[in-house]
Amino acid sequence: MEKLIDLRRDTITLPTLEMREAAFRSPLGDAVYGEDPKQKELEELAAFILGKERALFLPSGTMGNLVALLTHTQRGNEVILEENAHIFASETGGLAQVAGLMVKTLRGEDGAPEPEDIEKAIRPENIHYPRTALIGLENTHYRYGGIVVPLAKLQKIREVANKHNLPIHLDGARLFNAAIYLGVEAQEIARYCDSVMISLSKGLGAPVGSLLAGTGDFIKEAERYRKMLGGGMRQTGWLCACGIVALSGDNIARLQEDHDNAQFLAEGLQSLPGIKVNRHQVQTNFVLADLSERGLNATVFLERIKEKGVLATKVGEFMIRFVTSREVNREDIAFALQVIKEAIKN
């Protein structure tokens, strides 16, 4: 096997040579004392790009989301989330175990619940009910194939939040993919939310790290929760130097290549007999393929393509998720499509 074509996740994206060189040139300081110059530079850059007062560097997106929940809420409060939100489904129940929160989930197959459903879910003031404290959104939404929440919908949700004096937190792990798809700057999406978390270690290619952005007062309080969760790191300069390169204009713009490759993959899959692809969902770098027409179990299918050097992810009995990244070029995808064509033969 000459090369493994890894279409499982964009988290496999490796740091570029520019990132590695920047890391080893980076000065270092104790970030807990606020003395690491590259962490300061990265946080200031992220705040500027996202249109927020301040930003905070954290080891992971999961920690960033949890810190946001802790900062926005009090124990016993309720958070409104889309029913397949990463915060609810894939972060080990931290919002309950650590933050002590209740959750009200709503359906939103285009990436976010309907504004009117959110408004109906907000608890009236009553001693029998938990207090609604936060609306959580996700953009792009990974469970629905990396789809993007439209700006008009975000604006309507913002109006509901303002009416009820509620903050909005955005899980923007792939926010720049959403911005590329919409043809806007990331801050045009983030402006509808009080806080936003972005990941540096997915398609952007940094080895480690996420950022949480919001008002100055919000980030000041968030720093305490980051420390509580063990996120107060020391000499972070090497990691933050990679993050600065990750947030460069050219690196963000390169995500369009991943989107184009996902379209190429989707078109190829759709041309194969018995594979269904909802092209409306293929907006960024995710492709969901439904094998139910062929009755081909996802586990069996994945075993077949793995033998030929192609990796993907099972997300249902007959559903496969493919994710494009810088590590997979057009030639690789063409090879993967040929492997898949052979794998679906009975």
BASETI-588956 format. One record per residue (C-alpha): residue number from 1; residue in one letter; chain; x, y, z. Coordinates in nm, 2 decimals, padded with zeros to 4 digits. Layout:
<pts>
{NUM 'A' 'A' {X Y Z}},
...
</pts>
This chain:
<pts>
{1 'M' 'A' {00.00 00.00 00.00}},
{2 'E' 'A' {00.18 00.31 -00.12}},
{3 'K' 'A' {-00.04 00.58 00.03}},
{4 'L' 'A' {-00.33 00.60 00.27}},
{5 'I' 'A' {-00.61 00.82 00.15}},
{6 'D' 'A' {-00.75 00.95 00.48}},
{7 'L' 'A' {-01.10 01.10 00.44}},
{8 'R' 'A' {-01.21 01.05 00.80}},
{9 'R' 'A' {-01.17 01.40 00.93}},
{10 'D' 'A' {-00.99 01.73 00.85}},
{11 'T' 'A' {-00.82 01.70 01.19}},
{12 'I' 'A' {-00.56 01.49 01.01}},
{13 'T' 'A' {-00.43 01.81 00.85}},
{14 'L' 'A' {-00.06 01.85 00.93}},
{15 'P' 'A' {00.12 02.18 01.01}},
{16 'T' 'A' {00.28 02.34 00.70}},
{17 'L' 'A' {00.65 02.40 00.67}},
{18 'E' 'A' {00.58 02.77 00.73}},
{19 'M' 'A' {00.41 02.68 01.06}},
{20 'R' 'A' {00.70 02.45 01.17}},
{21 'E' 'A' {00.96 02.71 01.09}},
{22 'A' 'A' {00.76 02.98 01.27}},
{23 'A' 'A' {00.73 02.76 01.57}},
{24 'F' 'A' {01.10 02.70 01.62}},
{25 'R' 'A' {01.18 03.07 01.57}},
{26 'S' 'A' {00.92 03.17 01.83}},
{27 'P' 'A' {01.03 03.34 02.15}},
{28 'L' 'A' {00.89 03.18 02.46}},
{29 'G' 'A' {00.75 03.30 02.79}},
{30 'D' 'A' {00.52 03.18 03.08}},
{31 'A' 'A' {00.17 03.22 02.94}},
{32 'V' 'A' {00.01 03.18 03.28}},
{33 'Y' 'A' {00.19 03.50 03.39}},
{34 'G' 'A' {00.08 03.66 03.06}},
{35 'E' 'A' {00.44 03.66 02.94}},
{36 'D' 'A' {00.43 03.46 02.62}},
{37 'P' 'A' {00.45 03.71 02.33}},
{38 'K' 'A' {00.32 03.48 02.07}},
{39 'Q' 'A' {00.01 03.39 02.27}},
{40 'K' 'A' {-00.06 03.76 02.31}},
{41 'E' 'A' {-00.01 03.81 01.94}},
{42 'L' 'A' {-00.24 03.52 01.85}},
{43 'E' 'A' {-00.51 03.62 02.08}},
{44 'E' 'A' {-00.51 03.98 01.95}},
{45 'L' 'A' {-00.51 03.86 01.59}},
{46 'A' 'A' {-00.81 03.63 01.66}},
{47 'A' 'A' {-01.00 03.90 01.84}},
{48 'F' 'A' {-00.95 04.13 01.54}},
{49 'I' 'A' {-01.05 03.87 01.28}},
{50 'L' 'A' {-01.36 03.78 01.48}},
{51 'G' 'A' {-01.46 04.13 01.55}},
{52 'K' 'A' {-01.45 04.08 01.93}},
{53 'E' 'A' {-01.28 04.27 02.21}},
{54 'R' 'A' {-01.06 03.99 02.33}},
{55 'A' 'A' {-00.98 03.63 02.26}},
{56 'L' 'A' {-00.83 03.34 02.47}},
{57 'F' 'A' {-00.61 03.06 02.36}},
{58 'L' 'A' {-00.71 02.71 02.48}},
{59 'P' 'A' {-00.58 02.36 02.42}},
{60 'S' 'A' {-00.90 02.23 02.25}},
{61 'G' 'A' {-01.24 02.33 02.11}},
{62 'T' 'A' {-01.42 02.11 02.37}},
{63 'M' 'A' {-01.25 02.31 02.64}},
{64 'G' 'A' {-01.34 02.63 02.47}},
{65 'N' 'A' {-01.71 02.54 02.45}},
{66 'L' 'A' {-01.71 02.43 02.81}},
{67 'V' 'A' {-01.54 02.75 02.93}},
{68 'A' 'A' {-01.80 02.95 02.74}},
{69 'L' 'A' {-02.09 02.75 02.90}},
{70 'L' 'A' {-01.94 02.80 03.25}},
{71 'T' 'A' {-01.89 03.18 03.19}},
{72 'H' 'A' {-02.23 03.25 03.05}},
{73 'T' 'A' {-02.44 03.04 03.30}},
{74 'Q' 'A' {-02.49 02.93 03.65}},
{75 'R' 'A' {-02.55 02.57 03.77}},
{76 'G' 'A' {-02.91 02.46 03.72}},
{77 'N' 'A' {-02.96 02.69 03.42}},
{78 'E' 'A' {-03.09 02.55 03.09}},
{79 'V' 'A' {-02.92 02.59 02.75}},
{80 'I' 'A' {-03.10 02.57 02.42}},
{81 'L' 'A' {-02.91 02.36 02.16}},
{82 'E' 'A' {-02.98 02.19 01.83}},
{83 'E' 'A' {-03.04 01.82 01.90}},
{84 'N' 'A' {-02.73 01.70 01.72}},
{85 'A' 'A' {-02.50 01.98 01.84}},
{86 'H' 'A' {-02.14 01.88 01.91}},
{87 'I' 'A' {-02.17 02.04 02.25}},
{88 'F' 'A' {-02.46 01.81 02.33}},
{89 'A' 'A' {-02.37 01.49 02.15}},
{90 'S' 'A' {-01.99 01.47 02.14}},
{91 'E' 'A' {-01.83 01.65 02.44}},
{92 'T' 'A' {-01.87 01.37 02.70}},
{93 'G' 'A' {-02.16 01.55 02.88}},
{94 'G' 'A' {-01.93 01.81 03.02}},
{95 'L' 'A' {-02.21 02.07 03.02}},
{96 'A' 'A' {-02.39 01.84 03.28}},
{97 'Q' 'A' {-02.09 01.69 03.47}},
{98 'V' 'A' {-01.89 02.01 03.50}},
{99 'A' 'A' {-02.12 02.30 03.44}},
{100 'G' 'A' {-02.43 02.15 03.60}},
{101 'L' 'A' {-02.66 02.25 03.32}},
{102 'M' 'A' {-02.98 02.13 03.18}},
{103 'V' 'A' {-03.04 02.12 02.80}},
{104 'K' 'A' {-03.34 02.18 02.58}},
{105 'T' 'A' {-03.28 02.04 02.24}},
{106 'L' 'A' {-03.45 02.14 01.92}},
{107 'R' 'A' {-03.44 02.00 01.56}},
{108 'G' 'A' {-03.26 02.20 01.30}},
{109 'E' 'A' {-03.16 02.01 00.99}},
{110 'D' 'A' {-03.02 02.31 00.82}},
{111 'G' 'A' {-02.78 02.36 01.11}},
{112 'A' 'A' {-02.98 02.56 01.35}},
{113 'P' 'A' {-03.33 02.55 01.51}},
{114 'E' 'A' {-03.60 02.78 01.37}},
{115 'P' 'A' {-03.61 03.11 01.55}},
{116 'E' 'A' {-03.98 03.07 01.65}},
{117 'D' 'A' {-03.90 02.72 01.80}},
{118 'I' 'A' {-03.61 02.88 02.00}},
{119 'E' 'A' {-03.85 03.15 02.13}},
{120 'K' 'A' {-04.11 02.88 02.23}},
{121 'A' 'A' {-03.84 02.69 02.42}},
{122 'I' 'A' {-03.73 02.98 02.64}},
{123 'R' 'A' {-03.86 02.92 02.99}},
{124 'P' 'A' {-04.11 03.16 03.14}},
{125 'E' 'A' {-04.01 03.29 03.48}},
{126 'N' 'A' {-04.16 03.03 03.72}},
{127 'I' 'A' {-04.02 02.88 04.04}},
{128 'H' 'A' {-04.08 02.53 03.89}},
{129 'Y' 'A' {-03.86 02.58 03.59}},
{130 'P' 'A' {-03.49 02.61 03.53}},
{131 'R' 'A' {-03.39 02.95 03.39}},
{132 'T' 'A' {-03.30 02.96 03.02}},
{133 'A' 'A' {-02.95 03.12 03.02}},
{134 'L' 'A' {-02.80 03.06 02.68}},
{135 'I' 'A' {-02.86 02.98 02.32}},
{136 'G' 'A' {-02.59 02.76 02.16}},
{137 'L' 'A' {-02.54 02.74 01.78}},
{138 'E' 'A' {-02.29 02.55 01.56}},
{139 'N' 'A' {-02.16 02.67 01.22}},
{140 'T' 'A' {-02.07 02.47 01.02}},
{141 'H' 'A' {-02.28 02.18 01.17}},
{142 'Y' 'A' {-02.08 01.86 01.14}},
{143 'R' 'A' {-02.36 01.61 01.21}},
{144 'Y' 'A' {-02.55 01.74 00.90}},
{145 'G' 'A' {-02.26 01.72 00.67}},
{146 'G' 'A' {-02.08 02.05 00.74}},
{147 'I' 'A' {-02.37 02.27 00.63}},
{148 'V' 'A' {-02.37 02.64 00.69}},
{149 'V' 'A' {-02.63 02.84 00.88}},
{150 'P' 'A' {-02.76 03.13 00.66}},
{151 'L' 'A' {-02.69 03.48 00.79}},
{152 'A' 'A' {-03.06 03.57 00.76}},
{153 'K' 'A' {-03.14 03.29 01.01}},
{154 'L' 'A' {-02.86 03.40 01.25}},
{155 'Q' 'A' {-03.00 03.75 01.24}},
{156 'K' 'A' {-03.35 03.63 01.33}},
{157 'I' 'A' {-03.21 03.42 01.62}},
{158 'R' 'A' {-03.02 03.72 01.74}},
{159 'E' 'A' {-03.34 03.92 01.74}},
{160 'V' 'A' {-03.50 03.65 01.96}},
{161 'A' 'A' {-03.20 03.65 02.19}},
{162 'N' 'A' {-03.21 04.03 02.23}},
{163 'K' 'A' {-03.59 04.02 02.30}},
{164 'H' 'A' {-03.53 03.79 02.59}},
{165 'N' 'A' {-03.19 03.93 02.70}},
{166 'L' 'A' {-03.01 03.60 02.63}},
{167 'P' 'A' {-02.65 03.55 02.51}},
{168 'I' 'A' {-02.56 03.34 02.21}},
{169 'H' 'A' {-02.25 03.12 02.20}},
{170 'L' 'A' {-02.13 02.99 01.86}},
{171 'D' 'A' {-01.94 02.67 01.83}},
{172 'G' 'A' {-01.74 02.78 01.53}},
{173 'A' 'A' {-01.49 02.50 01.51}},
{174 'R' 'A' {-01.51 02.53 01.13}},
{175 'L' 'A' {-01.63 02.89 01.12}},
{176 'F' 'A' {-01.38 02.98 00.84}},
{177 'N' 'A' {-01.53 02.70 00.62}},
{178 'A' 'A' {-01.87 02.87 00.67}},
{179 'A' 'A' {-01.72 03.21 00.59}},
{180 'I' 'A' {-01.57 03.08 00.27}},
{181 'Y' 'A' {-01.90 02.92 00.16}},
{182 'L' 'A' {-02.09 03.24 00.23}},
{183 'G' 'A' {-01.83 03.46 00.07}},
{184 'V' 'A' {-01.80 03.68 00.38}},
{185 'E' 'A' {-01.54 03.76 00.65}},
{186 'A' 'A' {-01.57 03.54 00.97}},
{187 'Q' 'A' {-01.67 03.84 01.18}},
{188 'E' 'A' {-01.98 03.88 00.97}},
{189 'I' 'A' {-02.10 03.55 01.11}},
{190 'A' 'A' {-01.95 03.60 01.46}},
{191 'R' 'A' {-02.12 03.94 01.50}},
{192 'Y' 'A' {-02.45 03.77 01.57}},
{193 'C' 'A' {-02.31 03.59 01.87}},
{194 'D' 'A' {-02.18 03.71 02.21}},
{195 'S' 'A' {-01.90 03.45 02.22}},
{196 'V' 'A' {-01.74 03.23 01.95}},
{197 'M' 'A' {-01.50 02.94 01.96}},
{198 'I' 'A' {-01.28 02.86 01.66}},
{199 'S' 'A' {-01.05 02.56 01.61}},
{200 'L' 'A' {-00.70 02.60 01.46}},
{201 'S' 'A' {-00.63 02.23 01.43}},
{202 'K' 'A' {-00.89 02.12 01.17}},
{203 'G' 'A' {-00.86 02.24 00.81}},
{204 'L' 'A' {-00.64 02.53 00.91}},
{205 'G' 'A' {-00.37 02.28 01.00}},
{206 'A' 'A' {-00.23 02.40 01.33}},
{207 'P' 'A' {-00.12 02.11 01.55}},
{208 'V' 'A' {-00.31 02.21 01.86}},
{209 'G' 'A' {-00.54 02.48 01.99}},
{210 'S' 'A' {-00.86 02.67 01.98}},
{211 'L' 'A' {-00.96 03.03 02.06}},
{212 'L' 'A' {-01.26 03.17 02.25}},
{213 'A' 'A' {-01.36 03.53 02.18}},
{214 'G' 'A' {-01.60 03.77 02.33}},
{215 'T' 'A' {-01.61 04.09 02.53}},
{216 'G' 'A' {-01.33 04.19 02.76}},
{217 'D' 'A' {-01.53 04.12 03.07}},
{218 'F' 'A' {-01.64 03.78 02.93}},
{219 'I' 'A' {-01.28 03.67 02.86}},
{220 'K' 'A' {-01.16 03.79 03.19}},
{221 'E' 'A' {-01.40 03.56 03.36}},
{222 'A' 'A' {-01.33 03.28 03.10}},
{223 'E' 'A' {-00.96 03.29 03.20}},
{224 'R' 'A' {-01.06 03.17 03.55}},
{225 'Y' 'A' {-01.25 02.87 03.41}},
{226 'R' 'A' {-00.97 02.78 03.17}},
{227 'K' 'A' {-00.74 02.76 03.47}},
{228 'M' 'A' {-00.99 02.55 03.66}},
{229 'L' 'A' {-01.01 02.30 03.38}},
{230 'G' 'A' {-00.64 02.27 03.35}},
{231 'G' 'A' {-00.60 02.49 03.04}},
{232 'G' 'A' {-00.34 02.73 03.18}},
{233 'M' 'A' {-00.04 02.63 02.97}},
{234 'R' 'A' {00.32 02.76 03.01}},
{235 'Q' 'A' {00.55 02.82 02.71}},
{236 'T' 'A' {00.28 02.83 02.44}},
{237 'G' 'A' {00.48 03.02 02.18}},
{238 'W' 'A' {00.55 02.73 01.95}},
{239 'L' 'A' {00.18 02.64 01.93}},
{240 'C' 'A' {00.07 03.00 01.90}},
{241 'A' 'A' {00.32 03.07 01.62}},
{242 'C' 'A' {00.15 02.79 01.43}},
{243 'G' 'A' {-00.19 02.94 01.51}},
{244 'I' 'A' {-00.08 03.28 01.37}},
{245 'V' 'A' {00.01 03.12 01.04}},
{246 'A' 'A' {-00.31 02.92 01.05}},
{247 'L' 'A' {-00.51 03.24 01.07}},
{248 'S' 'A' {-00.33 03.41 00.78}},
{249 'G' 'A' {-00.54 03.51 00.48}},
{250 'D' 'A' {-00.38 03.27 00.24}},
{251 'N' 'A' {-00.43 02.98 00.47}},
{252 'I' 'A' {-00.79 03.06 00.53}},
{253 'A' 'A' {-00.86 03.11 00.16}},
{254 'R' 'A' {-00.70 02.77 00.09}},
{255 'L' 'A' {-01.01 02.60 00.25}},
{256 'Q' 'A' {-01.18 02.67 -00.08}},
{257 'E' 'A' {-00.97 02.39 -00.23}},
{258 'D' 'A' {-01.11 02.15 00.03}},
{259 'H' 'A' {-01.47 02.26 -00.07}},
{260 'D' 'A' {-01.39 02.21 -00.44}},
{261 'N' 'A' {-01.25 01.86 -00.37}},
{262 'A' 'A' {-01.56 01.77 -00.17}},
{263 'Q' 'A' {-01.78 01.87 -00.47}},
{264 'F' 'A' {-01.56 01.65 -00.69}},
{265 'L' 'A' {-01.60 01.36 -00.45}},
{266 'A' 'A' {-01.98 01.41 -00.42}},
{267 'E' 'A' {-02.02 01.42 -00.80}},
{268 'G' 'A' {-01.82 01.10 -00.83}},
{269 'L' 'A' {-02.01 00.92 -00.56}},
{270 'Q' 'A' {-02.34 01.03 -00.70}},
{271 'S' 'A' {-02.25 00.88 -01.04}},
{272 'L' 'A' {-02.21 00.53 -00.88}},
{273 'P' 'A' {-02.51 00.30 -00.88}},
{274 'G' 'A' {-02.69 00.28 -00.55}},
{275 'I' 'A' {-02.51 00.56 -00.37}},
{276 'K' 'A' {-02.72 00.86 -00.27}},
{277 'V' 'A' {-02.57 01.20 -00.19}},
{278 'N' 'A' {-02.77 01.50 -00.09}},
{279 'R' 'A' {-02.59 01.76 -00.29}},
{280 'H' 'A' {-02.76 02.04 -00.10}},
{281 'Q' 'A' {-02.57 01.93 00.21}},
{282 'V' 'A' {-02.23 01.94 00.03}},
{283 'Q' 'A' {-02.15 02.30 00.11}},
{284 'T' 'A' {-01.81 02.28 00.27}},
{285 'N' 'A' {-01.57 01.99 00.31}},
{286 'F' 'A' {-01.80 01.71 00.42}},
{287 'V' 'A' {-01.98 01.45 00.20}},
{288 'L' 'A' {-02.24 01.21 00.34}},
{289 'A' 'A' {-02.30 00.90 00.13}},
{290 'D' 'A' {-02.61 00.68 00.18}},
{291 'L' 'A' {-02.56 00.31 00.09}},
{292 'S' 'A' {-02.91 00.19 00.19}},
{293 'E' 'A' {-03.02 00.14 -00.17}},
{294 'R' 'A' {-02.75 -00.12 -00.20}},
{295 'G' 'A' {-02.82 -00.27 00.14}},
{296 'L' 'A' {-02.44 -00.24 00.20}},
{297 'N' 'A' {-02.36 -00.22 00.57}},
{298 'A' 'A' {-02.13 00.08 00.65}},
{299 'T' 'A' {-01.89 -00.14 00.86}},
{300 'V' 'A' {-01.85 -00.39 00.58}},
{301 'F' 'A' {-01.80 -00.11 00.32}},
{302 'L' 'A' {-01.53 00.06 00.54}},
{303 'E' 'A' {-01.35 -00.27 00.58}},
{304 'R' 'A' {-01.34 -00.32 00.20}},
{305 'I' 'A' {-01.21 00.03 00.12}},
{306 'K' 'A' {-00.96 00.02 00.40}},
{307 'E' 'A' {-00.80 -00.29 00.25}},
{308 'K' 'A' {-00.73 -00.08 -00.06}},
{309 'G' 'A' {-00.59 00.22 00.13}},
{310 'V' 'A' {-00.90 00.45 00.18}},
{311 'L' 'A' {-01.04 00.56 00.52}},
{312 'A' 'A' {-01.38 00.71 00.59}},
{313 'T' 'A' {-01.62 00.73 00.89}},
{314 'K' 'A' {-01.94 00.54 00.97}},
{315 'V' 'A' {-02.22 00.77 01.09}},
{316 'G' 'A' {-02.51 00.53 01.05}},
{317 'E' 'A' {-02.59 00.17 00.96}},
{318 'F' 'A' {-02.57 00.26 00.59}},
{319 'M' 'A' {-02.43 00.61 00.61}},
{320 'I' 'A' {-02.07 00.71 00.55}},
{321 'R' 'A' {-01.90 01.05 00.61}},
{322 'F' 'A' {-01.61 01.17 00.39}},
{323 'V' 'A' {-01.41 01.48 00.49}},
{324 'T' 'A' {-01.16 01.65 00.26}},
{325 'S' 'A' {-00.85 01.83 00.37}},
{326 'R' 'A' {-00.52 01.96 00.25}},
{327 'E' 'A' {-00.38 01.61 00.30}},
{328 'V' 'A' {-00.60 01.47 00.02}},
{329 'N' 'A' {-00.56 01.61 -00.34}},
{330 'R' 'A' {-00.77 01.56 -00.65}},
{331 'E' 'A' {-00.57 01.27 -00.77}},
{332 'D' 'A' {-00.62 01.10 -00.43}},
{333 'I' 'A' {-01.00 01.14 -00.45}},
{334 'A' 'A' {-01.00 01.00 -00.80}},
{335 'F' 'A' {-00.82 00.69 -00.67}},
{336 'A' 'A' {-01.07 00.67 -00.37}},
{337 'L' 'A' {-01.36 00.68 -00.61}},
{338 'Q' 'A' {-01.22 00.39 -00.81}},
{339 'V' 'A' {-01.17 00.19 -00.48}},
{340 'I' 'A' {-01.53 00.27 -00.38}},
{341 'K' 'A' {-01.66 00.17 -00.72}},
{342 'E' 'A' {-01.51 -00.18 -00.67}},
{343 'A' 'A' {-01.62 -00.20 -00.30}},
{344 'I' 'A' {-01.99 -00.16 -00.38}},
{345 'K' 'A' {-02.00 -00.45 -00.62}},
{346 'N' 'A' {-02.19 -00.74 -00.48}},
</pts>
